[in-house]
Amino acid sequence: MKTLAIDTSTYVMGVAILDGNQLVGEVTTNLKKNHSLRLMPAIESLMKEVGVAPNELERIVVAQGPGSYTGVRIGVTTAKTLAWSLGISLVGVSSLEVMAQHGYYAKELIVPLIDARRGQIYSGTYRWNGKEVDVVEADRLILAGDLARMLAKAGEDVLLIGQDVSMHYDTFAAVLGEKVKRAAFTHSLPRPAELGRLGQQRSPIENLHAFAPSYLQLAEAEAKWREAKRQDENNG
């Protein structure tokens, strides 16, 4: 199955093309630049480089969040448009689950995280079962300190993964001490190849047009608008 994988859920922009169990090509950048301007040229360039035509693709796989609202929206919108226009299947995969794949062979509890501001993080917990990385706790929005205390109660060693780990490591270390480790910086970015691999194993989205990003919380502007509207209704 020829598969195109797309991840723009953080500053990272990743594109990969797989043909069954073979990785044909992969591009990853980690830049504070506009994904909307760079994504399609990157897809077109990679497909041309590896000699795969659009009509040869059989599946699109996209990182559906959580992460940057704008980034997730760009990735999901592009993936839906491509899948619809090409008449092929679409699969969405958690951005955190993709990051957790760097925990292959880890003995520790695998904890990928993305900064969500104000001391909050997007995170899930995963475990290597000897064959693959399993979900232990689903993705959530949580204060880093609260998650650290929950992990401390579990009493397990913890492996933190992600480029935002440095922003929250001291919080975890203060609670977990020597039980917390962080992955090497070379394992901090999600690989689109892993996204594609996971997506090839999943059932496709049944209702393409209803497929939506996983934000886990409202965008700040929308949250403020809803709160203002609620107050207006209460005052009226």
Contacts in CASP RR format, 6 or more apart in sequence:
PFRMAT RR
TARGET T0000
AUTHOR 0000-0000-0000
METHOD contacts of the structure
MODEL  1
MKTLAIDTSTYVMGVAILDGNQLVGEVTTNLKKNHSLRLMPAIESLMKEV
GVAPNELERIVVAQGPGSYTGVRIGVTTAKTLAWSLGISLVGVSSLEVMA
QHGYYAKELIVPLIDARRGQIYSGTYRWNGKEVDVVEADRLILAGDLARM
LAKAGEDVLLIGQDVSMHYDTFAAVLGEKVKRAAFTHSLPRPAELGRLGQ
QRSPIENLHAFAPSYLQLAEAEAKWREAKRQDENNG
1 18 0 8 1.000
1 19 0 8 1.000
1 20 0 8 1.000
1 58 0 8 1.000
1 59 0 8 1.000
1 200 0 8 1.000
2 17 0 8 1.000
2 18 0 8 1.000
2 19 0 8 1.000
2 20 0 8 1.000
2 52 0 8 1.000
2 56 0 8 1.000
2 57 0 8 1.000
2 58 0 8 1.000
2 59 0 8 1.000
3 17 0 8 1.000
3 18 0 8 1.000
3 19 0 8 1.000
3 20 0 8 1.000
3 57 0 8 1.000
3 58 0 8 1.000
3 59 0 8 1.000
3 60 0 8 1.000
3 61 0 8 1.000
3 196 0 8 1.000
3 199 0 8 1.000
3 200 0 8 1.000
4 15 0 8 1.000
4 16 0 8 1.000
4 17 0 8 1.000
4 43 0 8 1.000
4 47 0 8 1.000
4 57 0 8 1.000
4 59 0 8 1.000
4 60 0 8 1.000
4 61 0 8 1.000
4 82 0 8 1.000
5 14 0 8 1.000
5 15 0 8 1.000
5 16 0 8 1.000
5 17 0 8 1.000
5 18 0 8 1.000
5 60 0 8 1.000
5 61 0 8 1.000
5 62 0 8 1.000
5 192 0 8 1.000
5 193 0 8 1.000
5 195 0 8 1.000
5 196 0 8 1.000
5 199 0 8 1.000
6 14 0 8 1.000
6 15 0 8 1.000
6 39 0 8 1.000
6 43 0 8 1.000
6 60 0 8 1.000
6 61 0 8 1.000
6 62 0 8 1.000
6 63 0 8 1.000
6 75 0 8 1.000
6 78 0 8 1.000
6 79 0 8 1.000
6 192 0 8 1.000
6 195 0 8 1.000
7 13 0 8 1.000
7 14 0 8 1.000
7 15 0 8 1.000
7 62 0 8 1.000
7 63 0 8 1.000
7 75 0 8 1.000
7 95 0 8 1.000
7 98 0 8 1.000
7 190 0 8 1.000
7 192 0 8 1.000
7 195 0 8 1.000
8 14 0 8 1.000
8 35 0 8 1.000
8 39 0 8 1.000
8 63 0 8 1.000
8 68 0 8 1.000
8 71 0 8 1.000
8 72 0 8 1.000
8 74 0 8 1.000
8 75 0 8 1.000
8 78 0 8 1.000
9 63 0 8 1.000
9 64 0 8 1.000
9 65 0 8 1.000
9 66 0 8 1.000
9 67 0 8 1.000
9 68 0 8 1.000
9 71 0 8 1.000
9 72 0 8 1.000
9 75 0 8 1.000
9 95 0 8 1.000
9 114 0 8 1.000
9 190 0 8 1.000
10 67 0 8 1.000
10 68 0 8 1.000
10 71 0 8 1.000
10 95 0 8 1.000
10 114 0 8 1.000
10 163 0 8 1.000
10 190 0 8 1.000
11 30 0 8 1.000
11 31 0 8 1.000
11 32 0 8 1.000
11 68 0 8 1.000
11 163 0 8 1.000
12 28 0 8 1.000
12 29 0 8 1.000
12 30 0 8 1.000
12 163 0 8 1.000
12 189 0 8 1.000
12 190 0 8 1.000
13 27 0 8 1.000
13 28 0 8 1.000
13 29 0 8 1.000
13 31 0 8 1.000
13 35 0 8 1.000
13 38 0 8 1.000
13 39 0 8 1.000
13 42 0 8 1.000
14 26 0 8 1.000
14 27 0 8 1.000
14 28 0 8 1.000
14 29 0 8 1.000
14 42 0 8 1.000
14 190 0 8 1.000
14 192 0 8 1.000
15 26 0 8 1.000
15 27 0 8 1.000
15 28 0 8 1.000
15 39 0 8 1.000
15 42 0 8 1.000
15 43 0 8 1.000
15 46 0 8 1.000
15 192 0 8 1.000
16 23 0 8 1.000
16 25 0 8 1.000
16 26 0 8 1.000
16 27 0 8 1.000
16 46 0 8 1.000
16 191 0 8 1.000
16 192 0 8 1.000
16 193 0 8 1.000
16 195 0 8 1.000
16 196 0 8 1.000
17 23 0 8 1.000
17 24 0 8 1.000
17 25 0 8 1.000
17 26 0 8 1.000
17 46 0 8 1.000
17 47 0 8 1.000
17 50 0 8 1.000
17 52 0 8 1.000
18 24 0 8 1.000
18 193 0 8 1.000
18 196 0 8 1.000
18 197 0 8 1.000
18 200 0 8 1.000
19 52 0 8 1.000
20 200 0 8 1.000
23 193 0 8 1.000
24 50 0 8 1.000
24 52 0 8 1.000
25 46 0 8 1.000
25 49 0 8 1.000
25 50 0 8 1.000
25 193 0 8 1.000
26 46 0 8 1.000
26 191 0 8 1.000
26 192 0 8 1.000
26 193 0 8 1.000
27 42 0 8 1.000
27 45 0 8 1.000
27 46 0 8 1.000
27 192 0 8 1.000
28 189 0 8 1.000
28 191 0 8 1.000
28 192 0 8 1.000
29 38 0 8 1.000
29 42 0 8 1.000
30 163 0 8 1.000
30 189 0 8 1.000
35 70 0 8 1.000
35 71 0 8 1.000
35 74 0 8 1.000
35 75 0 8 1.000
36 74 0 8 1.000
39 74 0 8 1.000
39 75 0 8 1.000
39 78 0 8 1.000
40 78 0 8 1.000
47 53 0 8 1.000
47 54 0 8 1.000
54 86 0 8 1.000
55 86 0 8 1.000
57 82 0 8 1.000
57 86 0 8 1.000
57 88 0 8 1.000
58 88 0 8 1.000
58 89 0 8 1.000
59 88 0 8 1.000
59 89 0 8 1.000
59 90 0 8 1.000
59 91 0 8 1.000
59 199 0 8 1.000
59 200 0 8 1.000
59 204 0 8 1.000
60 79 0 8 1.000
60 82 0 8 1.000
60 83 0 8 1.000
60 86 0 8 1.000
60 88 0 8 1.000
60 89 0 8 1.000
60 90 0 8 1.000
60 91 0 8 1.000
61 79 0 8 1.000
61 90 0 8 1.000
61 91 0 8 1.000
61 92 0 8 1.000
61 93 0 8 1.000
61 195 0 8 1.000
61 196 0 8 1.000
61 198 0 8 1.000
61 199 0 8 1.000
61 200 0 8 1.000
62 75 0 8 1.000
62 76 0 8 1.000
62 78 0 8 1.000
62 79 0 8 1.000
62 90 0 8 1.000
62 91 0 8 1.000
62 92 0 8 1.000
62 93 0 8 1.000
62 195 0 8 1.000
63 72 0 8 1.000
63 75 0 8 1.000
63 92 0 8 1.000
63 93 0 8 1.000
63 94 0 8 1.000
63 95 0 8 1.000
63 98 0 8 1.000
63 190 0 8 1.000
63 195 0 8 1.000
64 72 0 8 1.000
64 76 0 8 1.000
64 92 0 8 1.000
64 93 0 8 1.000
64 94 0 8 1.000
64 95 0 8 1.000
64 211 0 8 1.000
64 212 0 8 1.000
64 213 0 8 1.000
64 214 0 8 1.000
65 72 0 8 1.000
65 94 0 8 1.000
65 95 0 8 1.000
65 96 0 8 1.000
65 122 0 8 1.000
65 213 0 8 1.000
65 214 0 8 1.000
65 215 0 8 1.000
65 216 0 8 1.000
66 72 0 8 1.000
66 94 0 8 1.000
66 95 0 8 1.000
66 96 0 8 1.000
66 114 0 8 1.000
66 116 0 8 1.000
66 122 0 8 1.000
66 139 0 8 1.000
66 141 0 8 1.000
66 214 0 8 1.000
66 215 0 8 1.000
66 216 0 8 1.000
67 95 0 8 1.000
67 114 0 8 1.000
67 116 0 8 1.000
67 122 0 8 1.000
67 215 0 8 1.000
69 213 0 8 1.000
69 215 0 8 1.000
69 219 0 8 1.000
72 95 0 8 1.000
72 213 0 8 1.000
72 214 0 8 1.000
72 215 0 8 1.000
73 213 0 8 1.000
76 211 0 8 1.000
76 212 0 8 1.000
76 213 0 8 1.000
79 90 0 8 1.000
79 92 0 8 1.000
80 90 0 8 1.000
80 208 0 8 1.000
80 209 0 8 1.000
80 211 0 8 1.000
83 89 0 8 1.000
83 90 0 8 1.000
83 208 0 8 1.000
84 208 0 8 1.000
84 209 0 8 1.000
89 204 0 8 1.000
89 205 0 8 1.000
90 204 0 8 1.000
90 205 0 8 1.000
90 208 0 8 1.000
90 211 0 8 1.000
91 199 0 8 1.000
91 200 0 8 1.000
91 202 0 8 1.000
91 203 0 8 1.000
91 204 0 8 1.000
91 205 0 8 1.000
92 199 0 8 1.000
92 202 0 8 1.000
92 205 0 8 1.000
92 211 0 8 1.000
93 195 0 8 1.000
93 196 0 8 1.000
93 198 0 8 1.000
93 199 0 8 1.000
93 202 0 8 1.000
94 139 0 8 1.000
94 214 0 8 1.000
95 114 0 8 1.000
95 122 0 8 1.000
95 190 0 8 1.000
96 112 0 8 1.000
96 113 0 8 1.000
96 114 0 8 1.000
96 122 0 8 1.000
96 123 0 8 1.000
96 124 0 8 1.000
96 139 0 8 1.000
97 112 0 8 1.000
97 126 0 8 1.000
97 133 0 8 1.000
97 135 0 8 1.000
97 139 0 8 1.000
97 198 0 8 1.000
98 190 0 8 1.000
98 191 0 8 1.000
98 194 0 8 1.000
98 195 0 8 1.000
98 198 0 8 1.000
99 112 0 8 1.000
99 114 0 8 1.000
99 161 0 8 1.000
99 162 0 8 1.000
99 190 0 8 1.000
100 110 0 8 1.000
100 112 0 8 1.000
100 124 0 8 1.000
100 126 0 8 1.000
100 133 0 8 1.000
100 161 0 8 1.000
101 133 0 8 1.000
101 190 0 8 1.000
101 191 0 8 1.000
101 194 0 8 1.000
101 198 0 8 1.000
102 112 0 8 1.000
102 161 0 8 1.000
102 183 0 8 1.000
102 187 0 8 1.000
102 188 0 8 1.000
102 191 0 8 1.000
103 110 0 8 1.000
103 126 0 8 1.000
103 128 0 8 1.000
103 133 0 8 1.000
103 159 0 8 1.000
103 161 0 8 1.000
103 183 0 8 1.000
103 187 0 8 1.000
104 128 0 8 1.000
104 133 0 8 1.000
105 128 0 8 1.000
105 130 0 8 1.000
106 128 0 8 1.000
106 159 0 8 1.000
107 128 0 8 1.000
107 157 0 8 1.000
108 156 0 8 1.000
108 157 0 8 1.000
108 158 0 8 1.000
108 159 0 8 1.000
108 181 0 8 1.000
109 125 0 8 1.000
109 126 0 8 1.000
109 127 0 8 1.000
109 136 0 8 1.000
109 151 0 8 1.000
109 154 0 8 1.000
109 156 0 8 1.000
109 157 0 8 1.000
109 158 0 8 1.000
109 159 0 8 1.000
110 125 0 8 1.000
110 126 0 8 1.000
110 127 0 8 1.000
110 128 0 8 1.000
110 133 0 8 1.000
110 159 0 8 1.000
110 161 0 8 1.000
111 123 0 8 1.000
111 124 0 8 1.000
111 125 0 8 1.000
111 126 0 8 1.000
111 147 0 8 1.000
111 151 0 8 1.000
111 158 0 8 1.000
111 159 0 8 1.000
111 160 0 8 1.000
111 161 0 8 1.000
112 123 0 8 1.000
112 124 0 8 1.000
112 126 0 8 1.000
112 160 0 8 1.000
112 161 0 8 1.000
112 162 0 8 1.000
113 121 0 8 1.000
113 122 0 8 1.000
113 123 0 8 1.000
113 124 0 8 1.000
113 144 0 8 1.000
113 160 0 8 1.000
113 161 0 8 1.000
113 162 0 8 1.000
113 164 0 8 1.000
113 165 0 8 1.000
113 168 0 8 1.000
114 121 0 8 1.000
114 122 0 8 1.000
114 123 0 8 1.000
114 162 0 8 1.000
114 164 0 8 1.000
115 121 0 8 1.000
115 164 0 8 1.000
115 167 0 8 1.000
115 168 0 8 1.000
116 122 0 8 1.000
116 141 0 8 1.000
116 217 0 8 1.000
119 143 0 8 1.000
119 144 0 8 1.000
119 145 0 8 1.000
119 168 0 8 1.000
119 171 0 8 1.000
120 141 0 8 1.000
120 142 0 8 1.000
120 143 0 8 1.000
120 144 0 8 1.000
121 141 0 8 1.000
121 142 0 8 1.000
121 143 0 8 1.000
121 144 0 8 1.000
121 147 0 8 1.000
121 164 0 8 1.000
121 168 0 8 1.000
122 139 0 8 1.000
122 140 0 8 1.000
122 141 0 8 1.000
122 216 0 8 1.000
123 139 0 8 1.000
123 140 0 8 1.000
123 142 0 8 1.000
123 147 0 8 1.000
124 135 0 8 1.000
124 136 0 8 1.000
124 137 0 8 1.000
124 138 0 8 1.000
124 139 0 8 1.000
124 140 0 8 1.000
125 135 0 8 1.000
125 136 0 8 1.000
125 137 0 8 1.000
125 151 0 8 1.000
126 133 0 8 1.000
126 134 0 8 1.000
126 135 0 8 1.000
126 136 0 8 1.000
127 133 0 8 1.000
127 134 0 8 1.000
127 136 0 8 1.000
128 134 0 8 1.000
139 214 0 8 1.000
139 216 0 8 1.000
140 216 0 8 1.000
141 216 0 8 1.000
141 217 0 8 1.000
144 168 0 8 1.000
144 171 0 8 1.000
144 172 0 8 1.000
145 171 0 8 1.000
145 172 0 8 1.000
145 175 0 8 1.000
147 172 0 8 1.000
148 171 0 8 1.000
148 172 0 8 1.000
148 174 0 8 1.000
148 175 0 8 1.000
148 176 0 8 1.000
148 180 0 8 1.000
149 175 0 8 1.000
151 158 0 8 1.000
151 172 0 8 1.000
151 175 0 8 1.000
151 176 0 8 1.000
151 180 0 8 1.000
152 175 0 8 1.000
152 176 0 8 1.000
152 179 0 8 1.000
155 179 0 8 1.000
156 179 0 8 1.000
157 179 0 8 1.000
157 180 0 8 1.000
157 181 0 8 1.000
158 172 0 8 1.000
158 176 0 8 1.000
158 179 0 8 1.000
158 180 0 8 1.000
158 181 0 8 1.000
159 181 0 8 1.000
159 182 0 8 1.000
159 183 0 8 1.000
160 168 0 8 1.000
160 169 0 8 1.000
160 172 0 8 1.000
160 180 0 8 1.000
160 181 0 8 1.000
160 182 0 8 1.000
160 183 0 8 1.000
161 182 0 8 1.000
161 183 0 8 1.000
161 187 0 8 1.000
161 188 0 8 1.000
162 183 0 8 1.000
162 188 0 8 1.000
162 189 0 8 1.000
163 185 0 8 1.000
163 188 0 8 1.000
163 189 0 8 1.000
165 182 0 8 1.000
165 183 0 8 1.000
165 188 0 8 1.000
166 182 0 8 1.000
169 180 0 8 1.000
169 182 0 8 1.000
172 180 0 8 1.000
173 180 0 8 1.000
205 211 0 8 1.000
217 223 0 8 1.000
218 226 0 8 1.000
END
